[in-house]
Amino acid sequence: MVQLSRYRGIAVVVGSLLVVWAIIDLTLTGLVGFTGCWLPNGEAPTDSQVYRVTGARISSMLLHPEPVGVGTSSPLGVLFGQSSLGSSVDTKVLEEHDALPMRWLNLHGWGTSINLMSDITELLFLSRLKPNVVVIAINPFMLIGIDFPTQHALLAKQEGKRLKAWIWLYNNRFVLNHGSRLLTHRIKLGLCRMFGFSFRSVFPALPEHVVPGPRKRLPAESPAAQAERLAWYQKFGWYDPGRYSPDSSNARSLVEVVRMSREMGAAVCIVLMPEHSAHRKKIPGEAIRCFAEINRINFPDHPVPVYDLRDTVPDDLFLDVVHPGIDAMTPVSILVGRCAKDLVSGRPAPERLQTGLDHTQEKDR
């Protein structure tokens, strides 16, 4: 049996190093606008890049000459999600077609896990922006997501004795790098709260001359690539009814995002984003019912409205089974805007909980 107490000293040293890294990270950001990239190994550090880009977007909104959000004359809407949100929704289209006098901020990340979204919510909370509306735009499979492969041989009785430390570090370098960046990020936020640093000093806004490039029209993946992708999703367990539970870590993270958003004063809804039929048909009914269970357990008196847009985009407009292409962005943005309009309409949530938004009736309003 592994004696964890033997590694207490190592844990203290590692924790101290992370705090030092976070302080250096803060110092570099404040002096030269640079955020360190620790433990590089050739992978794309999407986690730290998401934090940096998200922080910059929030800081840019804070620089707006007219205050926005709760308690101001300019309502603010915020979108939380992952890459399926980023490929589907354009905030400019939202502002033009949502029929609401609202500014929109798209804080999508990259990945397949709701667990990663709570850190983005924490950034918004720390900035003291208070959105009037929060749309959590996700896919049902994100209730399972992808876990890092942490089942390594050190936890086994026999193999742990033979395994050398540097081999373990190499085999698990992606996990370690992600974990170190995530811990550094959270320590940095803790230092900000402790010493009262301004949000913009930690996450500088993008320079005015830096604007996003035009979106490109990309080719759809081939049938062979799609079949391979679906096979991987099968291995991930996304099509297994038994994997969907209101007690899972991703479900708990969803509850945390809802509660933090409501604490900021926002009306909150969940939008299930469009999916290719080849993928959508494999998602078990338990995945959709899981959202109702999450509401029943955690929000019985104030359930979160759930809108189902999964079948609203034709298959020929998808890049892959979970990412619509550029031609679907405008219609999906308009649909999300209609969900937001319905959210603030004052109708009771249970009327929308079972069937989602009736798009046919909505078009006739």
MIGU-982985 format. One record per residue (C-alpha): residue number from 1; x, y, z; residue in three letters; chain. Coordinates in Angstrom, 3 decimals. Example, Ala and Ser with C-alpha at 12.3 -4.5 7.8 and 13.67 -1.06 7.14 Angstrom:
residues 2
<1, <12.300, -4.500, 7.800>, "ala", "A">
<2, <13.670, -1.060, 7.140>, "ser", "A">
This chain:
residues 365
<1, <0.000, 0.000, 0.000>, "met", "A">
<2, <1.312, 3.447, -0.920>, "val", "A">
<3, <2.096, 5.596, 2.121>, "gln", "A">
<4, <0.926, 9.041, 1.072>, "leu", "A">
<5, <2.457, 10.659, 4.163>, "ser", "A">
<6, <5.903, 9.889, 2.757>, "arg", "A">
<7, <5.235, 12.364, -0.064>, "tyr", "A">
<8, <4.006, 15.236, 2.112>, "arg", "A">
<9, <7.303, 17.088, 1.812>, "gly", "A">
<10, <7.280, 16.706, -1.961>, "ile", "A">
<11, <3.712, 18.035, -2.059>, "ala", "A">
<12, <4.721, 21.100, -0.026>, "val", "A">
<13, <7.640, 21.796, -2.374>, "val", "A">
<14, <5.485, 21.407, -5.478>, "val", "A">
<15, <2.777, 23.630, -3.988>, "gly", "A">
<16, <5.350, 26.296, -3.108>, "ser", "A">
<17, <6.744, 26.192, -6.635>, "leu", "A">
<18, <3.250, 26.668, -8.071>, "leu", "A">
<19, <2.688, 29.725, -5.874>, "val", "A">
<20, <6.041, 31.149, -6.999>, "val", "A">
<21, <5.133, 30.463, -10.638>, "trp", "A">
<22, <1.810, 32.208, -10.155>, "ala", "A">
<23, <3.544, 35.275, -8.668>, "ile", "A">
<24, <6.039, 35.358, -11.552>, "ile", "A">
<25, <3.151, 34.932, -13.957>, "asp", "A">
<26, <1.324, 37.902, -12.396>, "leu", "A">
<27, <4.478, 40.032, -12.445>, "thr", "A">
<28, <5.214, 39.314, -16.096>, "leu", "A">
<29, <1.615, 40.014, -17.050>, "thr", "A">
<30, <1.597, 43.335, -15.193>, "gly", "A">
<31, <4.960, 44.476, -16.573>, "leu", "A">
<32, <4.999, 43.282, -20.166>, "val", "A">
<33, <1.570, 41.735, -20.794>, "gly", "A">
<34, <3.113, 38.279, -21.052>, "phe", "A">
<35, <1.761, 35.163, -19.408>, "thr", "A">
<36, <4.313, 32.413, -18.919>, "gly", "A">
<37, <3.886, 29.006, -20.524>, "cys", "A">
<38, <5.318, 26.502, -18.073>, "trp", "A">
<39, <6.449, 22.941, -18.719>, "leu", "A">
<40, <6.302, 23.186, -22.538>, "pro", "A">
<41, <6.403, 19.901, -24.418>, "asn", "A">
<42, <5.081, 20.651, -27.876>, "gly", "A">
<43, <1.361, 20.370, -27.117>, "glu", "A">
<44, <-1.032, 23.256, -27.711>, "ala", "A">
<45, <-1.678, 24.796, -24.270>, "pro", "A">
<46, <-5.353, 25.375, -24.991>, "thr", "A">
<47, <-6.245, 25.715, -21.304>, "asp", "A">
<48, <-3.986, 28.708, -20.607>, "ser", "A">
<49, <-4.854, 30.224, -23.978>, "gln", "A">
<50, <-8.569, 30.021, -23.159>, "val", "A">
<51, <-7.976, 31.803, -19.849>, "tyr", "A">
<52, <-5.927, 34.505, -21.561>, "arg", "A">
<53, <-8.387, 35.096, -24.402>, "val", "A">
<54, <-11.400, 34.977, -22.067>, "thr", "A">
<55, <-9.776, 37.436, -19.673>, "gly", "A">
<56, <-8.937, 39.764, -22.568>, "ala", "A">
<57, <-12.559, 39.676, -23.808>, "arg", "A">
<58, <-13.875, 40.508, -20.356>, "ile", "A">
<59, <-11.335, 43.334, -19.949>, "ser", "A">
<60, <-12.362, 44.769, -23.316>, "ser", "A">
<61, <-15.972, 44.835, -22.125>, "met", "A">
<62, <-14.852, 46.572, -18.911>, "leu", "A">
<63, <-13.197, 49.262, -21.032>, "leu", "A">
<64, <-16.478, 50.068, -22.770>, "his", "A">
<65, <-17.318, 53.736, -22.107>, "pro", "A">
<66, <-20.891, 52.884, -21.111>, "glu", "A">
<67, <-21.236, 50.469, -18.158>, "pro", "A">
<68, <-23.066, 47.246, -18.951>, "val", "A">
<69, <-24.858, 44.610, -16.920>, "gly", "A">
<70, <-27.165, 44.487, -13.914>, "val", "A">
<71, <-27.912, 47.934, -12.503>, "gly", "A">
<72, <-27.046, 49.805, -15.706>, "thr", "A">
<73, <-29.049, 51.022, -18.689>, "ser", "A">
<74, <-27.244, 48.532, -20.999>, "ser", "A">
<75, <-28.111, 44.873, -20.323>, "pro", "A">
<76, <-25.356, 42.279, -20.813>, "leu", "A">
<77, <-25.728, 38.731, -22.050>, "gly", "A">
<78, <-22.979, 36.136, -21.616>, "val", "A">
<79, <-22.553, 32.820, -23.419>, "leu", "A">
<80, <-20.725, 29.938, -21.721>, "phe", "A">
<81, <-19.778, 26.804, -23.614>, "gly", "A">
<82, <-17.069, 25.039, -25.558>, "gln", "A">
<83, <-15.958, 24.940, -29.193>, "ser", "A">
<84, <-19.427, 23.887, -30.421>, "ser", "A">
<85, <-20.602, 27.290, -29.172>, "leu", "A">
<86, <-17.649, 29.097, -30.741>, "gly", "A">
<87, <-18.380, 27.595, -34.158>, "ser", "A">
<88, <-22.139, 28.231, -33.956>, "ser", "A">
<89, <-22.866, 31.669, -32.504>, "val", "A">
<90, <-21.850, 35.148, -33.644>, "asp", "A">
<91, <-22.500, 37.840, -31.025>, "thr", "A">
<92, <-22.987, 40.484, -33.727>, "lys", "A">
<93, <-25.856, 38.469, -35.191>, "val", "A">
<94, <-27.260, 38.008, -31.693>, "leu", "A">
<95, <-27.256, 41.734, -31.046>, "glu", "A">
<96, <-28.980, 42.397, -34.365>, "glu", "A">
<97, <-31.659, 39.701, -34.173>, "his", "A">
<98, <-32.364, 38.863, -30.515>, "asp", "A">
<99, <-34.949, 41.682, -30.254>, "ala", "A">
<100, <-33.343, 42.616, -26.943>, "leu", "A">
<101, <-31.355, 45.828, -26.233>, "pro", "A">
<102, <-28.422, 43.741, -25.022>, "met", "A">
<103, <-24.662, 43.538, -25.495>, "arg", "A">
<104, <-23.352, 39.980, -25.826>, "trp", "A">
<105, <-20.075, 38.392, -24.721>, "leu", "A">
<106, <-19.124, 34.937, -26.021>, "asn", "A">
<107, <-16.831, 33.232, -23.482>, "leu", "A">
<108, <-16.562, 29.837, -25.151>, "his", "A">
<109, <-13.630, 27.577, -24.427>, "gly", "A">
<110, <-12.207, 24.458, -26.066>, "trp", "A">
<111, <-12.873, 20.914, -24.964>, "gly", "A">
<112, <-15.624, 18.448, -24.200>, "thr", "A">
<113, <-16.059, 18.883, -20.458>, "ser", "A">
<114, <-18.285, 21.172, -18.395>, "ile", "A">
<115, <-15.659, 20.899, -15.657>, "asn", "A">
<116, <-13.498, 23.334, -17.623>, "leu", "A">
<117, <-16.276, 25.954, -17.707>, "met", "A">
<118, <-16.353, 26.677, -13.976>, "ser", "A">
<119, <-12.955, 28.382, -14.188>, "asp", "A">
<120, <-14.293, 30.638, -16.967>, "ile", "A">
<121, <-17.285, 31.511, -14.780>, "thr", "A">
<122, <-14.874, 32.334, -11.973>, "glu", "A">
<123, <-13.090, 34.810, -14.265>, "leu", "A">
<124, <-16.350, 36.617, -14.958>, "leu", "A">
<125, <-17.204, 36.601, -11.254>, "phe", "A">
<126, <-13.796, 38.066, -10.381>, "leu", "A">
<127, <-14.180, 40.841, -12.976>, "ser", "A">
<128, <-17.327, 42.082, -11.178>, "arg", "A">
<129, <-19.257, 42.269, -14.421>, "leu", "A">
<130, <-22.841, 41.303, -13.671>, "lys", "A">
<131, <-24.653, 39.881, -16.699>, "pro", "A">
<132, <-28.410, 40.113, -16.961>, "asn", "A">
<133, <-28.622, 36.876, -18.948>, "val", "A">
<134, <-26.364, 33.795, -19.036>, "val", "A">
<135, <-26.813, 31.176, -21.755>, "val", "A">
<136, <-25.022, 27.884, -21.074>, "ile", "A">
<137, <-24.682, 26.493, -24.598>, "ala", "A">
<138, <-23.480, 22.891, -24.386>, "ile", "A">
<139, <-23.959, 19.396, -25.795>, "asn", "A">
<140, <-25.391, 16.498, -23.771>, "pro", "A">
<141, <-22.185, 14.445, -24.091>, "phe", "A">
<142, <-20.379, 17.116, -22.058>, "met", "A">
<143, <-22.064, 15.609, -18.998>, "leu", "A">
<144, <-19.461, 12.859, -19.499>, "ile", "A">
<145, <-16.655, 14.642, -21.338>, "gly", "A">
<146, <-13.117, 13.259, -21.514>, "ile", "A">
<147, <-11.128, 12.505, -18.392>, "asp", "A">
<148, <-7.339, 12.591, -18.361>, "phe", "A">
<149, <-5.755, 9.115, -18.256>, "pro", "A">
<150, <-4.568, 9.265, -14.664>, "thr", "A">
<151, <-4.787, 5.528, -14.012>, "gln", "A">
<152, <-1.037, 5.062, -14.027>, "his", "A">
<153, <1.084, 2.219, -12.731>, "ala", "A">
<154, <2.244, 4.080, -9.628>, "leu", "A">
<155, <-1.122, 3.273, -8.091>, "leu", "A">
<156, <-0.621, -0.446, -8.669>, "ala", "A">
<157, <1.059, -2.521, -5.963>, "lys", "A">
<158, <3.565, -4.368, -8.128>, "gln", "A">
<159, <4.177, -2.128, -11.122>, "glu", "A">
<160, <4.670, 0.893, -8.882>, "gly", "A">
<161, <7.775, -0.678, -7.427>, "lys", "A">
<162, <9.407, -1.089, -10.831>, "arg", "A">
<163, <8.319, 2.144, -12.489>, "leu", "A">
<164, <10.925, 4.901, -12.532>, "lys", "A">
<165, <9.851, 8.447, -11.754>, "ala", "A">
<166, <11.070, 10.040, -14.969>, "trp", "A">
<167, <9.220, 7.463, -17.078>, "ile", "A">
<168, <6.018, 8.261, -15.202>, "trp", "A">
<169, <6.583, 12.002, -15.733>, "leu", "A">
<170, <7.087, 11.465, -19.465>, "tyr", "A">
<171, <4.084, 9.180, -19.885>, "asn", "A">
<172, <1.825, 11.593, -18.024>, "asn", "A">
<173, <3.312, 14.885, -19.218>, "arg", "A">
<174, <0.055, 16.101, -20.789>, "phe", "A">
<175, <-1.823, 15.525, -17.533>, "val", "A">
<176, <0.916, 17.179, -15.484>, "leu", "A">
<177, <1.164, 20.178, -17.785>, "asn", "A">
<178, <-2.582, 20.744, -17.744>, "his", "A">
<179, <-2.705, 20.310, -13.980>, "gly", "A">
<180, <0.161, 22.729, -13.361>, "ser", "A">
<181, <-1.367, 25.386, -15.609>, "arg", "A">
<182, <-4.785, 24.945, -14.008>, "leu", "A">
<183, <-3.369, 25.187, -10.485>, "leu", "A">
<184, <-1.246, 28.200, -11.424>, "thr", "A">
<185, <-4.337, 29.872, -12.860>, "his", "A">
<186, <-6.371, 29.231, -9.707>, "arg", "A">
<187, <-3.559, 30.365, -7.415>, "ile", "A">
<188, <-3.249, 33.517, -9.500>, "lys", "A">
<189, <-6.940, 34.248, -9.055>, "leu", "A">
<190, <-6.587, 33.649, -5.325>, "gly", "A">
<191, <-3.707, 36.130, -5.127>, "leu", "A">
<192, <-5.826, 38.670, -7.014>, "cys", "A">
<193, <-8.594, 38.355, -4.432>, "arg", "A">
<194, <-6.133, 38.481, -1.542>, "met", "A">
<195, <-4.277, 41.612, -2.669>, "phe", "A">
<196, <-7.064, 43.343, -4.592>, "gly", "A">
<197, <-5.359, 43.476, -7.992>, "phe", "A">
<198, <-7.574, 44.888, -10.718>, "ser", "A">
<199, <-8.862, 42.388, -13.256>, "phe", "A">
<200, <-7.442, 44.349, -16.206>, "arg", "A">
<201, <-3.940, 44.353, -14.705>, "ser", "A">
<202, <-3.987, 40.557, -14.668>, "val", "A">
<203, <-5.808, 40.010, -17.963>, "phe", "A">
<204, <-4.970, 42.909, -20.300>, "pro", "A">
<205, <-7.554, 43.770, -22.937>, "ala", "A">
<206, <-6.723, 43.139, -26.553>, "leu", "A">
<207, <-5.166, 46.180, -28.272>, "pro", "A">
<208, <-7.685, 48.132, -30.328>, "glu", "A">
<209, <-5.863, 47.351, -33.556>, "his", "A">
<210, <-6.131, 43.594, -32.928>, "val", "A">
<211, <-9.392, 42.332, -34.423>, "val", "A">
<212, <-10.439, 38.744, -35.100>, "pro", "A">
<213, <-9.814, 37.638, -38.653>, "gly", "A">
<214, <-12.684, 36.648, -40.937>, "pro", "A">
<215, <-14.065, 33.172, -40.400>, "arg", "A">
<216, <-13.019, 30.716, -43.057>, "lys", "A">
<217, <-15.215, 28.258, -44.891>, "arg", "A">
<218, <-13.681, 24.873, -44.125>, "leu", "A">
<219, <-14.401, 21.539, -45.829>, "pro", "A">
<220, <-16.507, 18.965, -44.029>, "ala", "A">
<221, <-14.747, 15.857, -42.788>, "glu", "A">
<222, <-14.888, 12.761, -44.964>, "ser", "A">
<223, <-17.238, 9.832, -44.248>, "pro", "A">
<224, <-14.220, 7.772, -43.152>, "ala", "A">
<225, <-13.096, 10.488, -40.732>, "ala", "A">
<226, <-16.646, 10.802, -39.414>, "gln", "A">
<227, <-16.867, 7.046, -38.807>, "ala", "A">
<228, <-13.549, 7.141, -36.964>, "glu", "A">
<229, <-14.747, 10.066, -34.849>, "arg", "A">
<230, <-17.967, 8.275, -33.907>, "leu", "A">
<231, <-15.968, 5.184, -32.958>, "ala", "A">
<232, <-13.828, 7.302, -30.633>, "trp", "A">
<233, <-16.908, 8.862, -29.063>, "tyr", "A">
<234, <-18.228, 5.346, -28.504>, "gln", "A">
<235, <-15.013, 4.480, -26.651>, "lys", "A">
<236, <-15.333, 7.653, -24.578>, "phe", "A">
<237, <-18.682, 6.336, -23.329>, "gly", "A">
<238, <-20.772, 9.170, -24.715>, "trp", "A">
<239, <-23.356, 6.725, -26.114>, "tyr", "A">
<240, <-23.588, 4.629, -22.942>, "asp", "A">
<241, <-26.871, 5.333, -21.059>, "pro", "A">
<242, <-25.326, 4.240, -17.771>, "gly", "A">
<243, <-22.670, 6.948, -17.887>, "arg", "A">
<244, <-25.158, 9.820, -17.537>, "tyr", "A">
<245, <-25.767, 10.774, -13.929>, "ser", "A">
<246, <-26.890, 13.963, -12.130>, "pro", "A">
<247, <-24.170, 13.177, -9.575>, "asp", "A">
<248, <-21.245, 13.155, -12.039>, "ser", "A">
<249, <-18.432, 15.689, -11.751>, "ser", "A">
<250, <-19.571, 17.471, -14.912>, "asn", "A">
<251, <-23.150, 17.661, -13.614>, "ala", "A">
<252, <-21.858, 19.178, -10.385>, "arg", "A">
<253, <-19.832, 21.698, -12.397>, "ser", "A">
<254, <-22.977, 22.625, -14.344>, "leu", "A">
<255, <-24.797, 23.261, -11.067>, "val", "A">
<256, <-21.872, 25.408, -9.900>, "glu", "A">
<257, <-21.945, 27.500, -13.098>, "val", "A">
<258, <-25.711, 28.043, -12.726>, "val", "A">
<259, <-25.401, 29.070, -9.084>, "arg", "A">
<260, <-22.493, 31.437, -9.696>, "met", "A">
<261, <-24.356, 33.027, -12.616>, "ser", "A">
<262, <-27.492, 33.517, -10.535>, "arg", "A">
<263, <-25.391, 34.933, -7.710>, "glu", "A">
<264, <-24.226, 37.602, -10.175>, "met", "A">
<265, <-27.898, 38.468, -10.779>, "gly", "A">
<266, <-28.367, 36.731, -14.136>, "ala", "A">
<267, <-31.330, 34.863, -15.553>, "ala", "A">
<268, <-29.901, 31.506, -16.691>, "val", "A">
<269, <-30.870, 28.969, -19.318>, "cys", "A">
<270, <-29.282, 25.901, -20.906>, "ile", "A">
<271, <-29.234, 25.519, -24.693>, "val", "A">
<272, <-28.406, 22.121, -26.193>, "leu", "A">
<273, <-26.412, 22.961, -29.304>, "met", "A">
<274, <-26.951, 21.526, -32.821>, "pro", "A">
<275, <-25.541, 18.084, -33.625>, "glu", "A">
<276, <-25.179, 15.998, -36.785>, "his", "A">
<277, <-27.845, 13.291, -37.007>, "ser", "A">
<278, <-25.216, 10.506, -37.121>, "ala", "A">
<279, <-24.078, 11.579, -33.677>, "his", "A">
<280, <-27.391, 12.836, -32.288>, "arg", "A">
<281, <-29.167, 9.506, -32.876>, "lys", "A">
<282, <-26.558, 7.704, -30.798>, "lys", "A">
<283, <-27.015, 9.938, -27.752>, "ile", "A">
<284, <-29.267, 8.010, -25.338>, "pro", "A">
<285, <-32.459, 9.490, -23.950>, "gly", "A">
<286, <-30.910, 9.306, -20.489>, "glu", "A">
<287, <-28.584, 12.154, -21.494>, "ala", "A">
<288, <-31.496, 14.534, -22.080>, "ile", "A">
<289, <-33.440, 13.347, -19.054>, "arg", "A">
<290, <-30.349, 13.968, -16.952>, "cys", "A">
<291, <-30.905, 17.722, -17.277>, "phe", "A">
<292, <-34.400, 17.352, -15.824>, "ala", "A">
<293, <-32.918, 15.311, -12.958>, "glu", "A">
<294, <-30.307, 17.974, -12.302>, "ile", "A">
<295, <-33.108, 20.521, -12.053>, "asn", "A">
<296, <-35.229, 18.284, -9.811>, "arg", "A">
<297, <-32.375, 17.671, -7.378>, "ile", "A">
<298, <-30.676, 21.060, -7.321>, "asn", "A">
<299, <-33.240, 23.646, -8.444>, "phe", "A">
<300, <-36.698, 22.288, -7.542>, "pro", "A">
<301, <-38.167, 25.722, -6.856>, "asp", "A">
<302, <-36.390, 27.582, -9.652>, "his", "A">
<303, <-35.576, 25.148, -12.476>, "pro", "A">
<304, <-33.252, 26.176, -15.282>, "val", "A">
<305, <-35.035, 26.306, -18.664>, "pro", "A">
<306, <-33.544, 23.852, -21.171>, "val", "A">
<307, <-33.859, 24.528, -24.910>, "tyr", "A">
<308, <-33.126, 21.704, -27.344>, "asp", "A">
<309, <-31.628, 22.945, -30.642>, "leu", "A">
<310, <-29.873, 19.679, -31.498>, "arg", "A">
<311, <-31.900, 18.974, -34.642>, "asp", "A">
<312, <-32.081, 22.509, -36.035>, "thr", "A">
<313, <-29.151, 22.338, -38.500>, "val", "A">
<314, <-29.125, 20.101, -41.627>, "pro", "A">
<315, <-26.324, 17.550, -41.807>, "asp", "A">
<316, <-24.766, 19.144, -44.890>, "asp", "A">
<317, <-23.946, 22.310, -42.899>, "leu", "A">
<318, <-21.671, 20.542, -40.388>, "phe", "A">
<319, <-17.877, 20.459, -40.423>, "leu", "A">
<320, <-17.977, 17.396, -38.191>, "asp", "A">
<321, <-20.654, 15.808, -36.062>, "val", "A">
<322, <-20.611, 18.490, -33.329>, "val", "A">
<323, <-19.334, 21.627, -35.112>, "his", "A">
<324, <-21.604, 23.444, -37.588>, "pro", "A">
<325, <-19.901, 25.288, -40.420>, "gly", "A">
<326, <-19.902, 28.991, -41.174>, "ile", "A">
<327, <-23.155, 28.821, -43.192>, "asp", "A">
<328, <-25.035, 27.659, -40.080>, "ala", "A">
<329, <-23.725, 30.421, -37.826>, "met", "A">
<330, <-26.356, 33.057, -38.600>, "thr", "A">
<331, <-29.434, 30.802, -38.248>, "pro", "A">
<332, <-28.074, 29.210, -35.053>, "val", "A">
<333, <-27.282, 32.645, -33.617>, "ser", "A">
<334, <-30.842, 33.764, -34.335>, "ile", "A">
<335, <-32.234, 30.657, -32.616>, "leu", "A">
<336, <-30.085, 31.239, -29.536>, "val", "A">
<337, <-31.320, 34.833, -29.496>, "gly", "A">
<338, <-34.901, 33.579, -29.513>, "arg", "A">
<339, <-34.097, 31.331, -26.553>, "cys", "A">
<340, <-32.732, 34.349, -24.663>, "ala", "A">
<341, <-35.834, 36.358, -25.530>, "lys", "A">
<342, <-38.046, 33.540, -24.300>, "asp", "A">
<343, <-35.978, 33.275, -21.090>, "leu", "A">
<344, <-36.665, 36.876, -20.112>, "val", "A">
<345, <-40.312, 36.759, -21.245>, "ser", "A">
<346, <-41.568, 35.888, -17.770>, "gly", "A">
<347, <-43.052, 32.532, -18.709>, "arg", "A">
<348, <-42.580, 29.901, -15.982>, "pro", "A">
<349, <-39.652, 27.566, -16.590>, "ala", "A">
<350, <-41.511, 24.220, -16.296>, "pro", "A">
<351, <-43.492, 25.017, -19.462>, "glu", "A">
<352, <-40.254, 24.923, -21.408>, "arg", "A">
<353, <-38.437, 22.199, -19.504>, "leu", "A">
<354, <-39.803, 19.090, -21.202>, "gln", "A">
<355, <-40.004, 20.096, -24.852>, "thr", "A">
<356, <-37.575, 22.988, -25.114>, "gly", "A">
<357, <-38.413, 25.924, -27.351>, "leu", "A">
<358, <-41.079, 25.319, -30.004>, "asp", "A">
<359, <-39.351, 26.859, -33.003>, "his", "A">
<360, <-42.413, 26.736, -35.238>, "thr", "A">
<361, <-44.481, 28.773, -32.801>, "gln", "A">
<362, <-41.555, 31.078, -32.104>, "glu", "A">
<363, <-41.240, 31.961, -35.797>, "lys", "A">
<364, <-44.909, 32.990, -35.823>, "asp", "A">
<365, <-44.611, 35.338, -32.826>, "arg", "A">
